Amino acid sequence: MKGELKMTVAVALDKVLDKAYENKSLRELLDAPVSALAGVSDGDAQHLAAAFGIRTVRDMGNNKYFAVAQALAALGSHSG
């Protein structure tokens, strides 16, 4: 489209991803199991799936409970 703004964004994810996922595309990362996140074990992933139905990184990012907790934590960091 005419006048469309395009932006390239570079993000270093090597500290937050399992080594096997460092060079994956965004789509591949979102569809990856939550164990693709550094520090999330296969056992943790099983518990997340059982408790919240979270199977992928996308599921985790879209989970309403995680979103509410993140919003509350952000509000708490700005309150006196």
N, C-alpha and C positions, 0 to 999 in steps of 0.2 A: 504494500500500500504506500502511496505517496505520503511523505511526511512521517512515516513510521520510525520510531526510535528503537534502535537495537543496541543492546548493551552486553558486553562480555564480562562475566564475573568469575574471578579465580578464588577458590577457597582451598586452603590446605587442610585436608581431612585425615592426614596420616596419623594423627594423635587420637582420633576418635573412631577409627575403623580397624577391624581385623586386617592383618596384612594381605590376606587373600582378596580383599575388596577395595584396596586403595586405588586401583586403576580402572574401576568400573564406571560406567555412565551413571548419570543421575537416575534414569529409569531403572537400571539394574540394581542400584543401591536401594531405591524405594521398594522394589520387589524382592529384595534379599531378606533372608531370615533375620530376626532381631539379633541373633548371635554374630552378625556381621559388624555390630557395634563393639568396639573394644571394651572389654570388661563385662560383657554379657555372655555368660556361658550357655552351653546347650541346655543344661539343667534350668538355668534362669528362663530361657526361652520356653521350655516346657511349662513352667509355672505361669508365665505370662499368657500362654495359649489357654491353659486350663482356667485361669481366673478371669481373664478379660477377652479371650478370643483373639489375642494379638499374635499374629504369625509372621508378619513382615514389618520392616522399618516403616512403611507407609501406614500400616495399622497402628503402630505405636504413635506416630505423629498425628494421626487423626483421632486418637482415643479421647473421648470426652473427659474421662477422669484425670488423665495426664494434663489435658489442657486446663482444667479447673485448678489443679494443684499448681501448675506453672503460673497461672494468673494470680492466685493467692500468694504465692511466694514473691512474685514481683511487687504486688501491692504491699506486702509486709516489709520489703526492703526499702520502700519509700515512705513508710509511716514512722511517726515519732514515737 
